[in-house]
Amino acid sequence: MFNQKPLIIFELANNHMGSIEHALKTIDAFAGFVDLYPFRFAFKFQFRDLKTFIHPDFQQRLDIKYVKRFSETALKKDQFAKLIKRVKNAGMTAITTPFDEPSVDLALELEVEIIKIASCALTDWPLLEKIVTTDKPLIASTAGSSFADIDRVVSFFQHRKKQFAILHCVGEYPTVAENLQINQIGLLNQRYPDIPVGFSTHEEPDNYDSVMVAIGKGAIIFEKHISVVTDKFPRNAYSATPKDMEKWLDNAARAFAMLGTDNGRHPITDKEKAALRQFKRGVFARCDLPAGHKLKTEDIFFAFPNEKNQLVANDISKYTIHKLKTKIKANAPINYENIEGNDYQAKTYAIVLQARKLFKEAGVVYSGGAELEISHHYGIDNFHKTGATMITIINRDYCKKLIALLPGQIHPEQFHKKKEETFLLLHGDLNLYLNDIPKKMKPGETVIVEPGVKHRLTTETGCVIEEISSTHYRDDSFYSDPEIMANKERKTIVKYWLD
C-alpha cells in the first residue's frame, strides 16, 4: 500500500470553509494536474462529531477561536459523501482524520480508504483503540511526540498487525525553514526500518525546496495543506494554492529523478564508461612475447594513453589468465583480439556468496578475519561438481576447520600420512566413504578418520562439517587421482570474503 509510488496527500482540513461548492471547486482544481506527475494522490478531510467533540457548555462559545472555526465550517454527512465520491471519481484516494470515536464510524460508513491519525491524537488511546478495530491502513503524524511515545504507538499497531506509516511533522503553523527538522525523517527510517516514513508539512507556501530534502532523507509519503483562493475565501499562512502545489510537485519529481534507483547498483551508461576509459592505463609488452604465452606480471607494463581496443590495467588481476593468440613485440599494446582470457573473479565471488550463505544457515561462528579456502580440484569451472570451501579456525598442535560442501558437490578421495581427523556434521546431509565403505551421517554425528584411511565426501542438499584434527600440514594431503596431485593451482584463498 505505502511502498508503491510515493503518495501525495492534499489536506483540505477546514479550507472548504463550510461550503460544499467551494470544496468541490478545490478538489477539481487539484485533480486537474495530478496526471502530470509520477505519484499517487489522495485527498484528506477532517471529521469531527461536534455534538460530542465540543463540551456541551462550550458549544455556543464562538469567542473561542476553534469552537468558532469548527462550528462555522461544519459539513453534513451527505456533503462529505458527495466530496468523497468526487475524489474517487478523479482517481484519487479518499482519506480522513477522525478526531473522535463517532467520526471513525462515519469514515467507515463513507468508505474512506485510509485513516489518518493527527499528531494531537497520536497517544489518544481511547481513539486509537477504536481506530485499530477497522480494517483500514493507517497513517500517523508524530508532531510533539517523544520517541518513547512513538515506540509505544508503533508497538501497539504492530501487535495488532496493522498496515501503517508514520510521518515526521512539526506542529507550527506555518513552520519556518529552520524549524522543519527534516533530519528526523532519517532517524525515523533508522529506528523503524520496516515502516514507511513520510513528511507532514506546514511549511510556508513558497518553500519549494524542503520536499527535495525530505525525499533525500527517505520520505515516501507527503501531506500538505491546500486551498483555493477566491474573493470570499482567502488562504491561511501555511496552505498551498494549485500554483504553489505544482511548483512543489515539480521539485518533488526532480528530487526522485535525481535519487535514481535504490534497487541494486545503477546502470552504467556507455557515455560514463567511455569517459572513464580514456584515463585508464593501457597494457603494453615489456619484451617480445611469443604466441601461446600466458601473461605474467613481469611481461607487461602500464602506461597512458590507451588505444580503443587495448587491455587496460583494470583487466589485470590475480583471478584473470590472459593467453596470447599472436606474438607481441616489445612496447606494443596488447589488444583484446591478441588474447584469449579466463576471468575467475566473478566465479570466485559467486562461490563466496554460496559458501557464506551455507555457513550462515548452519549457524557457525568464526572470526571476521578468517580466510576462506576454495578447493577446486579439477579447476574452478568444475567447482560445483568437485570441490569444497573451508575456514581454518586454528592450526597449532591441534587444528579446527569448518568445511562446506554445496548441494551435489563431491570432495574427491584423499588420505593423510600424519593427520588424524574427527568429522562432526553440523548441518545438512553427508555421505562419508572410508576406504570405499559408505556411512551416511546425520547432524550431530561424529566419525574418526585415522592416518592412511582413504576418504571422500558427497552431499545431496549441502552440508557444513566441523573438522577437529592434529596439526594440518600443507604437504600431507594425498589424492587418489594423480591429475589432482599434478594440479598446483587447485586452491584459491580469499581474505576479505566477509565484506
N, C-alpha and C positions, 0 to 999 in steps of 0.2 A: 504493500500500500504506500509506504512512505519512502521506499528505496527505489522507486521507479524514476520518472523525470522529477526534477525539482518542482516543488509545489509553491505557488504564489497565492497568498490569501488576501483578498480585498476585504478589509474590516470596515463595515458600514457603521457599526455602533449605533449612535443615535443621530447620525448625519442624514438620515431620511427626514428628520425634522417633524416627524409625525404625519407626513404627507405621503400617501401611497403613490401619488403621481410623481412626486419628486424622487421617491425610492426607485420606481420603475425607470425613470429617466437616468438615474445614476447607474443602475445595472446595465442598461443599454449602452451608456457612454463607455463603460469599461469593457463590456463584452465586445465592443466594436473593433478592438485591436488585439485581442488575445491570440488570434490565429497567426499573428505575425511573429510569435516567439516560440522557442522550443521548450515550453514549460507546460505543466498542468496548472489550471487556475481554479480557485474556489472563491465563493462569496460568503461572508460571515455576518450573521445577525446576533444581536444580544436579546435574550429572553429574560424578562422579569415578571413575575406574578405580583403586581403592585399591591393587591389586597393582602397578601401575606408577607411580601418583601419589606414593605414600609410599615412600621409600627402604627397601629390604629390612631394613636394620639398625635401622629405627625403627618398623617396623610393629607391634611389641608395646609400644612406649613410651607407655603410657597416662598417664604422668606429664606428657606434653606435651599442652597443652590441646586443640589442634585435631586432633592424631592421635587423641586420645580421642573428641572430638566427632564427627569424620567416621566413625570406626570403629563407634561405638555407634549411630549413626543411619543406617547404610548400608541402602539398599533394593536389591532384586534387579531384574533386567531385567523379569521378568514383573509385578512390583509396579508399576514405573514405567509399564509398558504399560497396566495397569488404571487408573492415575491419569490418564494422558493421554486414555484413552477417556472417562473421567468428565468431564474438562474439555471435550472436544469435544462431548459429548452435552449439556452445559449451555450450548452456544452460544458458548463462549469459545475463544480461540486458545491453542494449546499452544506454549510457548517453553521452551528450555533453555539453560543456560550450561554448556558443556563446558570442563573445566579441563585436559584432556589430549587427545591425538590419538585414543585408543580411544573416548573419550566422544563425539567428533564422529561416529564411525561408528555409535555407539548412537543418537545423535539422529536420524540418517538412517533407521536401521532402525525406530525407533519413530514415524517420520513426524511429527516436530515441525514446526511451520510457520515458526518464526523462530529463528535462533540469536543468542544474546546473548553479547557478549564482556565479561567482567568488567574492572574498572579495572586490577586487578593483571596482567591478560593483554593490555592494550592494545598493548604492544610486545613481546609474546612471539611473535617472528617465526616460529619453527617451528610454533607452534599456528595462527597466522594463515594461514600457507601451506597448512595442512590445511583450515582453515575456508573459504578462498576457492575451494576446489575443489568446494564444494557449490553447489547452485542456490538456496539459501535466502536470504531477506532477512536483513540483519544489523543489530543494534543494538549500539553500543559505548559503554561508560561511560568517563569521562575523569578520574576522581579521581587526583590526584597526578601528572598528566602536564603537561608544558610545551606551549605552542603549537607548538614545533618538533616534539615527538613526535606531537601530533595532526595537524599538517600532513603528516607522513610517512605516517601511517596513512590519512588521507583520500586522499592521492595514490595509495597502494597499492590502495585499494578502487576509486577512480575509473578507474585504468588497467586494472583487470580488469572494469570495467563492472558493478560490484556495486550492488545496491539496498541502501542502508544509511541509518541515522540515528545521530546522536551525542547522548549525554546528559551534561549537566553533573552532576557528582557530587562530594561531599566525603566522604572516607573516614574519618570519625569516627563512632563508634557508642556512643551517639547523637550527633547533631550539634546543638549548641545553636543557637538562633535567630541569634545574632550571627555565627556561623561558616558560615552557609549559602551565602554568596557568590552570591546569585541574579542579580546583575548579569552574571555570567559567561554566562548564557543569552543575553542581548542581545549580548554580544561574540561568542559563537559564531555567532549568526544573522548578524551583520555580516561575520564572517570567512568563513563558508561559506554564502552566501545561497541556494544551491540544494539544501542538505542539511537535512532535517528535524532539529530540535533538541528535546531533551526534558530531563527532570529526574528523576534517580535519587536519591531522598532517604532519608536515615537520621535524619530529624528526630525529636524527641521525640513520642510518640504523641498527646499532647494539643495539638500545634501544628497548628491547622486553618487558619491564615492564610497560611502560606508558599506553599501551592499557588496561592492567588489572585495573589500577587506573581509567581510563576513564569509563570502564564498571561499576566499583563500584560507580561512580558518576551518572550513569544512561544513558550513551550514548548507542544508538542502531544502529547508522549509523557510518561507519568509512571510511574515504577516505585517501589513502596513495599512494604516487608517487612510481612508479615501473619502472624497466628497466632490460634488459638482456645485460650482458657484453660480448663483443667479442673483438678480436684483433683490429678491426677497430673502435668499439664504446665503450668507457669506460662509467662508470656510474658517475652521479654527486654526490654531498656530502649528498643528502637527499633522494635518491631513493633506494628502496629495491629490491634486486635480488630475484629470486624464492626461493633460500635457506633462505634468510633473512625472506621472507614473510611466509614461512612455520613455522619458529620458532615463528614469531609474531602471527600467527593464532593459533598455539598450545597454547600459553599463553592466547589468547582471549577465546578459547574453555574452558580452565581450569577455567578462571575467571567466565564465565557464569555458569559453573557447580558448582562452589563454591557459587555463589549467590543463587542458588536453586529457589524455587517457589516464585512468587510475587502475586499469586492468592489465597489469604487466608493463614491460618496457615499451615505450612509444615507438612507432615505426620510424626507421631511419630513412630519410629521403635520399634520392640519388644526388641531389644538389649538395646535401650535407656531406655525403660520402666523398664526392669529388673535391669539395672544399678542403676536407681534412687530408685526403690522399696526397695532394700536391706538396704538403710539407713533410711527408714521411721519407725516411732514408731508404734508398734503393739497395738491393743486394748485388754485389759485384764479386767476380772471381779474383782471388788473391794471386793465383798462379794458373797455369794451363791445367785444365781438368779434362779427363777422358770421358767419353760416353759410358754410361753404366755405373759411374762413380756415385756413391752416396755422400751427400754433402756433410762435411764436418765443420765445426766452428773455425778451425784453423784454415779452411779452404776459402773463406769468404771475408769480405769487409762491407761496411755500411757507409753510404755517402749520399749527399744531396747534390743535385736533384735526381728524381727517379723518372723512368720512362713510363709510358702509358700501360704497357702490359708486363712490367717488371715486378719480380718479387720485391717486397719491402721488408724491413726489419721486423715488422709486426707478424709476418708469416713464419718467422723462425722461432721455434720453441723446442724444448726437450721432448714434447709429445709428437713432433712432426718429423717425418722422414722424407727427404727430397732426393730422388734418384735422377741423374742426368740422362736424358734421351739422346743428347748430342754433345759433342765436345765443346768446351768453352775456353776462350783464350783469356789470359791474364788481363785484369782491369775491365773486362767486358761485362755488361749487365747480364744477369741471369733472369730470363723471362719465363712466364708461365708455360709457354709452348716448348721450352727446353727441358722441362722436368715432368716426372710423374710423382705425385705425393700421396702420403697417407697421414691424415691428421688424427691423432689419438686423443686429443684433448676433449672433444665432445663426447667420445666414447667413455673416457675415464670419468668425466663429470656425471654421465648417466649412471655409471656403476656406483659412484659415490652416493648419489641420491637414493638408489635402491638399497644399498647397504645401510645407510643412515636410517632409512625407514624401517628396515628389518630389526636393527638393534633397538630402535625406539619401541617397536611392538613387543620386543622381548623384555623391555623394562630394565635393561642393564645399565650400570653406571660406570663411567670411565672418565679419565682426566681430559680436560679441554685441550691439552697439548699432545694428546696421544696421536701417533701416526697411524694411518690406515695402509695396510699392505694388501695390494691386489695381486693375486696369483693367477696368471693367465698362461697355463702350461703349454698350450698349443697356439699362443698368440691371442691378442686382445679381441680379434674378430670372432674367436671361438669361445670367449669367456663364459657366455651364458650357458654353454653346454658343459664345458670343463673348466673349473676354476674355484676360487674361494676368496673371501676377504677376511682379514683378521687384524686385530688390535693386540699388540703386546703390552700388557699392563705392567709386568715386572719380569726381569730376567737376571737373576743372581744365581745362588746355588740352587734355587728353585725358580720356576717360571710359570707365569699365568698369562694365558691368551684368551681372547674372545674370537670365535670363528663363526662366520656367517656363510651359509650356502643359500643361494637364491632358488626359487621353485624350479625343480627339474635339473638342478645342477649336480655335477659329479666331481668329487675330488679324487684324482687317479691314485692307483695303488703305489704305496711307498713303504719304506721301513727306516728305522733309525738304529745305528750300531751302539750309540751311547745313551740316548734319551729314553726314559720310561714316561709314559703319559697316562693320565686319567681323564677320560671324557665324561663330562656331566652335561646332559641335554637340558638346556634351559627353556627352549621354545621350539615348537613345530614338531616335525617327524624326521627320523633319521634311520637309515639302513646302514649299519656298520658291518663291513666284511673283514674278518680276521683270518688270514690265510685261506681266503675264499669261503669261510664259514659265515653265513649271514646271521645278523642279530638285529631285530627291529626294536629300536629304542623309543621310549616314551619320555616326556618331560619329567625330570627328577631322577631318572635312572643314570647310573654310572657304569663305566667299563674301563678296565685297566688294559693298556697296550704295552707289553713288555718289549725291550730291545730285540730287534731281529724279526718281530712279528709283522708280516705284511698286512697293510690295512688300506681300505678305500672306503669312501663315504658317498652316499647318494641320498637325495631327499625329493619328495614329491611336492610338498607345499612350501618348502623353505624351512630353515632352522637356524638356531643360534646355539653354539656349543661353548661351554667353558672348558678349556684345557689346562689342567694343572700337571706340571712335569718337572723333571730335573732340568738342569741348565740346557737351554737351546743353543746348539752350535750351528753356524751357517753351513758348514760342510758335512752335516750329519743327516741330510735327507737324501735317500736313495730311491729313485723311481724305477719301477719295473720296465717302463718304456724308455729305451735309450734315446729316442727322439727328444723326450723331455729333459733328460740329463744333458743333452747336447745344446739345449736352448739356454744360453746365458742371459737372455733378456726376458725371462719368464715372470719377473716381478716388477711392479710399479709401486713406488712409495709416495703417498700423498700426505703432505704435512699439515695443510690448512683446510682439511676436508670438512670441518665443523662450521666454517664461515658461511 
